[in-house]
Amino acid sequence: MKILVVDRDTLSSQMVKSKLEAAGHRVTEEAVKNSALERLEREPYDAIFFDPAPLTNVPSDLWQIVA
């Protein structure tokens, strides 16, 4: 499974990544949420793990990008 992990906390992100990779998943990390949104526009992911802190400057079509 191709998974995107979005979290500005490097330690948390690395911990999640290591657990997912150990389970056989391909994981990409992104520290900045808006950069993650741009990445989602360019390439598909099967799942996304993200820090639930508020997003800033979110495009109105966010859910279309993710879907």
Backbone as JSON, one array per atom type, in Angstrom:
{
  "sequence": "MKILVVDRDTLSSQMVKSKLEAAGHRVTEEAVKNSALERLEREPYDAIFFDPAPLTNVPSDLWQIVA",
  "N": [[0.84, -1.17, 0.0], [0.54, 2.24, -0.78], [1.41, 4.93, 1.13], [0.89, 8.15, 2.56], [2.39, 10.12, 4.96], [1.74, 12.78, 7.02], [3.07, 15.1, 9.01], [4.32, 17.51, 11.19], [5.94, 17.0, 13.28], [8.85, 15.48, 13.5], [9.82, 13.19, 14.86], [7.45, 11.76, 15.51], [6.47, 11.29, 12.94], [8.52, 9.73, 11.82], [8.34, 7.49, 13.46], [5.79, 6.45, 12.85], [6.21, 5.97, 10.14], [8.26, 3.99, 10.23], [6.92, 1.83, 11.44], [4.9, 1.32, 9.55], [6.4, 0.73, 7.24], [7.69, -1.56, 8.13], [5.6, -3.27, 8.05], [5.39, -3.67, 5.42], [4.58, -1.63, 3.71], [4.78, 1.13, 1.35], [6.07, 4.21, 2.1], [5.71, 7.72, 2.21], [6.95, 10.7, 3.54], [5.79, 13.89, 4.64], [6.28, 17.07, 5.86], [4.94, 19.49, 5.84], [1.66, 20.53, 5.61], [0.34, 21.9, 3.48], [2.13, 21.46, 1.42], [1.86, 18.73, 1.26], [-0.72, 18.57, 0.24], [-0.28, 19.59, -2.32], [1.36, 17.55, -3.27], [-0.47, 15.46, -3.29], [-2.06, 16.22, -5.4], [-0.44, 15.61, -7.51], [0.25, 12.88, -7.36], [-1.21, 9.68, -6.64], [-2.33, 8.21, -3.54], [-2.86, 5.41, -1.38], [-3.61, 5.58, 1.24], [-3.74, 8.04, 3.88], [-2.04, 9.42, 6.56], [-2.37, 11.87, 8.97], [-1.44, 14.72, 10.97], [-3.82, 16.13, 13.03], [-3.89, 18.91, 13.43], [-4.95, 22.3, 12.71], [-5.45, 23.07, 9.24], [-3.97, 25.39, 6.93], [-4.76, 27.84, 4.48], [-6.28, 26.14, 2.77], [-7.27, 24.58, -0.2], [-10.47, 24.96, -1.76], [-11.37, 22.7, -3.02], [-10.39, 20.48, -1.67], [-11.35, 17.91, -0.8], [-11.98, 16.72, -3.21], [-9.49, 16.4, -4.3], [-8.35, 14.56, -2.54], [-10.12, 12.44, -2.76]],
  "CA": [[0.0, 0.0, 0.0], [1.29, 3.49, -0.84], [0.86, 5.76, 2.22], [1.47, 9.47, 2.81], [2.36, 10.52, 6.37], [1.88, 14.23, 7.09], [3.21, 15.52, 10.41], [5.47, 18.4, 11.35], [6.78, 16.41, 14.32], [9.71, 14.5, 12.83], [9.88, 11.95, 15.64], [6.18, 11.05, 15.3], [6.42, 10.89, 11.54], [9.46, 8.62, 11.62], [7.83, 6.33, 14.17], [4.7, 5.91, 12.04], [6.82, 5.45, 8.91], [8.98, 2.74, 10.49], [5.93, 0.78, 11.69], [4.23, 1.0, 8.29], [7.36, 0.06, 6.35], [7.91, -2.9, 8.66], [4.44, -4.06, 7.64], [5.47, -3.86, 3.97], [4.0, -0.51, 2.96], [5.66, 2.17, 0.82], [5.67, 5.41, 2.85], [6.3, 9.03, 1.91], [6.72, 11.67, 4.63], [5.7, 15.31, 4.28], [6.16, 17.82, 7.12], [4.08, 20.66, 5.66], [0.37, 20.08, 5.08], [0.05, 22.47, 2.17], [2.98, 20.73, 0.48], [1.25, 17.42, 1.1], [-1.85, 18.75, -0.68], [0.29, 19.71, -3.66], [1.83, 16.22, -3.63], [-1.66, 14.67, -3.59], [-2.53, 16.59, -6.74], [0.48, 15.02, -8.49], [0.35, 11.43, -7.3], [-2.21, 9.06, -5.78], [-1.95, 7.41, -2.36], [-3.92, 4.53, -0.92], [-4.02, 6.03, 2.58], [-3.05, 9.24, 4.37], [-2.02, 9.63, 8.01], [-1.97, 13.26, 9.16], [-1.6, 15.41, 12.23], [-5.1, 16.83, 12.88], [-3.83, 20.36, 13.68], [-5.65, 23.02, 11.63], [-4.82, 23.35, 7.95], [-4.04, 26.79, 6.52], [-4.85, 28.05, 3.03], [-6.74, 24.9, 2.16], [-8.08, 24.81, -1.39], [-11.87, 24.59, -1.56], [-11.62, 21.38, -3.59], [-9.54, 19.52, -0.96], [-11.89, 16.55, -0.76], [-11.9, 16.18, -4.55], [-8.09, 16.0, -4.48], [-8.13, 13.36, -1.74], [-10.96, 11.35, -3.29]],
  "C": [[0.89, 1.24, 0.0], [0.63, 4.48, 0.13], [1.64, 7.07, 2.34], [1.29, 9.79, 4.29], [2.67, 12.01, 6.44], [1.91, 14.64, 8.56], [4.46, 16.38, 10.54], [6.42, 17.92, 12.44], [7.58, 15.25, 13.71], [9.74, 13.16, 13.55], [8.61, 11.11, 15.43], [6.09, 10.49, 13.9], [7.32, 9.68, 11.28], [8.99, 7.35, 12.31], [6.72, 5.65, 13.35], [5.27, 5.27, 10.77], [7.5, 4.1, 9.16], [8.02, 1.58, 10.73], [5.26, 0.34, 10.4], [5.16, 0.28, 7.32], [7.64, -1.37, 6.82], [6.77, -3.85, 8.29], [4.37, -4.22, 6.12], [4.9, -2.75, 3.11], [5.09, 0.43, 2.44], [5.18, 3.49, 1.42], [6.45, 6.63, 2.39], [5.96, 9.95, 3.06], [6.66, 13.08, 4.06], [5.45, 16.07, 5.57], [5.16, 18.97, 7.03], [2.78, 20.24, 4.97], [0.06, 20.63, 3.7], [0.92, 21.82, 1.09], [2.42, 19.33, 0.23], [0.06, 17.5, 0.15], [-1.37, 18.86, -2.11], [0.76, 18.33, -4.16], [0.64, 15.33, -4.02], [-2.24, 14.99, -4.96], [-1.69, 15.91, -7.82], [0.49, 13.5, -8.51], [-0.66, 10.84, -6.32], [-1.59, 8.28, -4.61], [-3.14, 6.56, -1.96], [-4.47, 4.95, 0.44], [-3.18, 7.23, 2.98], [-3.17, 9.27, 5.89], [-1.58, 11.08, 8.2], [-2.25, 13.76, 10.56], [-2.88, 16.25, 12.1], [-5.07, 18.33, 13.21], [-4.44, 21.1, 12.49], [-4.8, 23.23, 10.38], [-4.92, 24.84, 7.67], [-4.07, 26.86, 5.0], [-5.26, 26.79, 2.28], [-7.57, 25.21, 0.92], [-9.5, 24.3, -1.17], [-12.18, 23.2, -2.09], [-10.77, 20.29, -2.94], [-10.08, 18.11, -1.07], [-11.92, 15.93, -2.14], [-10.49, 15.69, -4.82], [-7.86, 14.67, -3.78], [-8.92, 12.18, -2.3], [-10.34, 10.86, -4.56]]
}
